[in-house]
Amino acid sequence: LKSSSFRHCLTAMALQLAGRLSSRLWRPAVSPATGGSGTLPLLRWGPITRDTRGVPRVRISRYTGVKAVKKAPPKTEWQVAAEKEFLAMRADFPKDALLPGLTPDDVAGLTPEMRQCLTLRCANAEQVSRWRKHQWIRKFQRRPFDTNSPAVRMAVLTERILRLRAHLLRKPRDGGHQEAKQAHGIALSKRLKAMKTLYKTDFTLYKHVCSELGVRLMRFAIPGSRDPQKVLNPQALDGDRARFLIRQR
């Protein structure tokens, strides 16, 4: 009996201590209109946090206590200026150009108001990106209706990468942030495959496409082929064959 009463006493003391700690660590946010002394809580309930840019956010939980939450470091002035320049470059496009798929003959019989509605001035981001892809396809296609050659694939995937990058900069923490990051990585890997294919087949065209798109000229270590039908372009080897053999050792 004594042991059971002692156990009950310890349980009561532990519950009382836990209640005091939870009341200190976990409290609702107070409305700023009351100056911190009022009792009118906001609709958001949660742990106490310290939101200061550049300082690790400390999260206090009733179960785990004080816990440092990972937070990205603040951006430098150069990064902020580069992001602004990139977004301004993405916003620069001819506003009077027609939507992709339309020609001047298609809108010749329309009123000026209707013709303006069919220009990029009234287009959304997806239509502007589709217009840019159409321009790149017309520039790099080898024949009519060519939409799958390596140069065209590089241009289309570059436009998709730039569009996703602009979306991640404008909306860094929206609902589809993780999906946009995954799509960005997938587009980068696909463009890398297209770059390797064009690098092996036509190095001159590869350099031209990289300079036009503003992509860094990458050189890949690709092994040669003994088949005369599949031999690589001699201009594309440029020391990479030796690098590959060194790696094989």
C-alpha positions as CSV (number, residue, x, y, z in Angstrom):
1,L,0.0,0.0,0.0
2,K,2.8,2.3,0.9
3,S,4.5,1.7,-2.4
4,S,1.3,2.3,-4.4
5,S,0.6,5.5,-2.6
6,F,4.2,6.6,-3.1
7,R,3.8,5.8,-6.8
8,H,0.6,7.8,-7.1
9,C,2.3,10.7,-5.4
10,L,5.2,10.6,-7.8
11,T,2.8,10.5,-10.8
12,A,0.9,13.5,-9.5
13,M,4.1,15.5,-9.0
14,A,5.4,14.6,-12.5
15,L,2.0,15.6,-14.1
16,Q,2.1,18.9,-12.2
17,L,5.7,19.6,-13.3
18,A,4.9,18.7,-16.9
19,G,1.9,21.1,-16.9
20,R,4.1,23.9,-15.7
21,L,6.7,23.3,-18.3
22,S,4.2,23.0,-21.1
23,S,2.5,26.2,-20.1
24,R,5.9,28.0,-20.3
25,L,7.1,26.5,-23.5
26,W,3.8,26.3,-25.5
27,R,1.6,29.4,-25.6
28,P,-0.5,31.0,-28.3
29,A,0.6,34.0,-30.2
30,V,-0.8,37.3,-28.8
31,S,-2.3,39.9,-31.0
32,P,0.0,43.0,-31.5
33,A,-3.0,45.3,-31.0
34,T,-3.1,44.5,-27.3
35,G,0.6,45.3,-26.9
36,G,1.5,41.7,-25.8
37,S,-0.5,42.1,-22.6
38,G,-3.9,41.2,-23.9
39,T,-5.6,37.8,-24.0
40,L,-6.9,37.9,-27.6
41,P,-5.0,35.2,-29.4
42,L,-4.5,34.9,-33.1
43,L,-5.9,32.1,-35.1
44,R,-2.4,30.6,-35.5
45,W,-1.4,28.3,-32.7
46,G,2.0,26.7,-32.5
47,P,5.5,26.8,-31.0
48,I,7.4,29.9,-30.1
49,T,9.7,30.8,-33.0
50,R,12.3,33.5,-33.7
51,D,12.1,34.7,-37.3
52,T,15.2,36.7,-38.0
53,R,16.8,36.6,-41.4
54,G,20.3,35.1,-41.3
55,V,19.8,33.6,-37.8
56,P,19.0,29.9,-37.3
57,R,15.3,29.7,-36.3
58,V,14.8,28.2,-32.8
59,R,11.7,26.1,-32.5
60,I,10.5,25.3,-29.0
61,S,8.3,22.3,-28.7
62,R,6.5,20.9,-25.6
63,Y,8.0,17.5,-26.3
64,T,11.5,18.1,-27.7
65,G,12.3,21.4,-26.1
66,V,14.6,23.9,-27.9
67,K,15.5,22.8,-31.4
68,A,17.4,24.7,-34.1
69,V,15.7,24.5,-37.5
70,K,17.8,24.5,-40.6
71,K,17.6,27.8,-42.5
72,A,19.3,29.1,-45.7
73,P,22.0,31.8,-45.3
74,P,21.1,35.3,-46.4
75,K,21.7,36.2,-50.1
76,T,24.6,38.4,-50.9
77,E,24.1,41.7,-52.8
78,W,25.6,40.1,-55.9
79,Q,23.0,37.2,-55.8
80,V,20.1,39.6,-55.4
81,A,21.3,41.8,-58.3
82,A,21.9,38.7,-60.5
83,E,18.4,37.4,-59.7
84,K,16.8,40.8,-60.6
85,E,18.8,40.9,-63.8
86,F,17.7,37.4,-64.7
87,L,14.0,38.1,-64.0
88,A,14.2,41.3,-66.0
89,M,15.7,39.4,-68.9
90,R,12.8,36.9,-68.7
91,A,10.3,39.7,-68.8
92,D,11.7,41.2,-71.9
93,F,9.9,39.9,-75.0
94,P,8.2,41.5,-78.0
95,K,4.7,42.4,-76.7
96,D,3.3,42.8,-80.3
97,A,4.3,39.3,-81.5
98,L,1.5,36.9,-82.3
99,L,0.8,33.9,-80.2
100,P,2.5,30.7,-81.3
101,G,0.7,29.0,-84.2
102,L,-0.7,32.2,-85.7
103,T,0.4,34.1,-88.8
104,P,-0.4,37.6,-89.9
105,D,-2.8,36.2,-92.5
106,D,-4.8,34.5,-89.8
107,V,-5.5,37.9,-88.1
108,A,-5.7,40.1,-91.1
109,G,-9.5,40.3,-91.1
110,L,-9.9,41.0,-87.4
111,T,-10.4,44.2,-85.6
112,P,-7.4,45.9,-83.9
113,E,-8.8,45.1,-80.5
114,M,-9.2,41.4,-81.3
115,R,-5.7,41.4,-83.0
116,Q,-4.2,42.8,-79.8
117,C,-5.9,40.1,-77.7
118,L,-4.0,37.5,-79.9
119,T,-0.6,39.0,-79.1
120,L,1.9,38.3,-76.3
121,R,0.7,41.4,-74.5
122,C,-2.3,39.4,-73.3
123,A,-0.5,36.0,-73.0
124,N,0.3,34.1,-69.9
125,A,3.7,32.7,-68.9
126,E,3.0,29.4,-70.5
127,Q,2.1,30.9,-73.9
128,V,5.2,33.2,-73.8
129,S,7.4,30.2,-73.1
130,R,5.8,28.3,-75.9
131,W,6.5,31.2,-78.2
132,R,10.2,31.2,-77.2
133,K,10.4,27.5,-77.8
134,H,8.8,28.0,-81.3
135,Q,11.5,30.6,-82.1
136,W,14.3,28.3,-81.0
137,I,12.9,25.4,-83.0
138,R,12.7,27.6,-86.2
139,K,16.3,28.6,-85.6
140,F,17.9,25.2,-85.0
141,Q,15.7,22.8,-87.0
142,R,17.5,20.9,-89.8
143,R,14.4,20.3,-91.9
144,P,10.6,21.2,-91.7
145,F,8.8,19.6,-88.8
146,D,12.1,18.8,-87.0
147,T,11.3,18.9,-83.3
148,N,13.6,16.1,-81.9
149,S,17.1,16.7,-83.2
150,P,19.8,17.2,-80.5
151,A,20.1,20.9,-81.1
152,V,16.4,21.5,-80.9
153,R,16.2,19.4,-77.8
154,M,18.9,21.4,-76.2
155,A,17.1,24.7,-77.0
156,V,13.7,23.5,-75.8
157,L,15.0,22.1,-72.6
158,T,17.0,25.2,-71.9
159,E,13.8,27.3,-72.2
160,R,12.1,24.9,-69.8
161,I,15.0,25.2,-67.4
162,L,14.9,29.0,-67.5
163,R,11.2,29.1,-67.0
164,L,11.4,26.8,-63.9
165,R,14.2,28.8,-62.5
166,A,12.3,32.0,-62.8
167,H,9.3,30.3,-61.2
168,L,11.4,29.2,-58.2
169,L,12.8,32.7,-57.8
170,R,9.4,34.4,-57.9
171,K,7.7,31.9,-55.7
172,P,10.3,30.2,-53.5
173,R,7.9,28.6,-51.1
174,D,4.6,28.0,-52.9
175,G,2.7,24.7,-52.9
176,G,4.5,23.3,-55.9
177,H,8.0,24.2,-54.9
178,Q,9.3,20.6,-54.6
179,E,7.6,19.5,-57.8
180,A,9.2,22.5,-59.6
181,K,12.7,21.5,-58.2
182,Q,12.3,17.9,-59.3
183,A,11.2,19.0,-62.8
184,H,14.2,21.4,-63.0
185,G,16.6,18.5,-62.2
186,I,14.9,16.2,-64.7
187,A,15.2,18.9,-67.4
188,L,18.9,19.4,-66.6
189,S,19.7,15.7,-66.9
190,K,17.8,15.5,-70.2
191,R,19.7,18.5,-71.6
192,L,23.0,16.9,-70.5
193,K,22.2,13.8,-72.6
194,A,21.3,15.9,-75.6
195,M,24.5,17.9,-75.2
196,K,26.5,14.6,-75.1
197,T,24.8,13.4,-78.2
198,L,25.4,16.6,-80.2
199,Y,29.0,16.7,-78.8
200,K,29.7,13.3,-80.3
201,T,28.1,13.8,-83.7
202,D,28.7,17.5,-84.6
203,F,31.1,19.5,-82.5
204,T,30.9,22.7,-84.6
205,L,27.1,22.8,-84.3
206,Y,27.5,22.0,-80.6
207,K,29.7,25.1,-80.1
208,H,27.3,27.2,-82.1
209,V,24.2,26.1,-80.1
210,C,26.0,26.6,-76.7
211,S,27.0,30.1,-77.7
212,E,23.5,31.0,-78.9
213,L,21.8,29.6,-75.8
214,G,24.3,31.0,-73.4
215,V,25.2,27.5,-72.1
216,R,28.7,26.7,-70.9
217,L,30.7,24.8,-73.4
218,M,31.3,21.4,-71.7
219,R,33.7,18.8,-72.9
220,F,32.9,15.2,-72.2
221,A,35.3,12.2,-71.9
222,I,33.7,9.8,-74.4
223,P,35.4,6.6,-75.6
224,G,36.0,6.0,-79.2
225,S,34.3,3.4,-81.3
226,R,36.0,0.7,-83.5
227,D,33.1,0.6,-85.9
228,P,33.8,2.8,-88.9
229,Q,30.1,3.7,-89.2
230,K,30.0,5.0,-85.6
231,V,33.4,6.7,-85.4
232,L,33.3,10.0,-83.6
233,N,34.0,13.4,-85.1
234,P,37.8,14.0,-84.8
235,Q,37.2,17.6,-83.7
236,A,35.2,16.4,-80.7
237,L,38.0,14.2,-79.3
238,D,40.5,17.0,-78.6
239,G,42.3,15.1,-75.8
240,D,39.2,13.5,-74.3
241,R,40.1,10.1,-75.6
242,A,43.4,10.3,-73.5
243,R,41.4,11.4,-70.5
244,F,39.1,8.4,-70.8
245,L,42.0,6.0,-71.1
246,I,43.6,7.5,-68.0
247,R,40.3,7.0,-66.1
248,Q,40.1,3.4,-67.2
249,R,43.5,2.7,-65.6
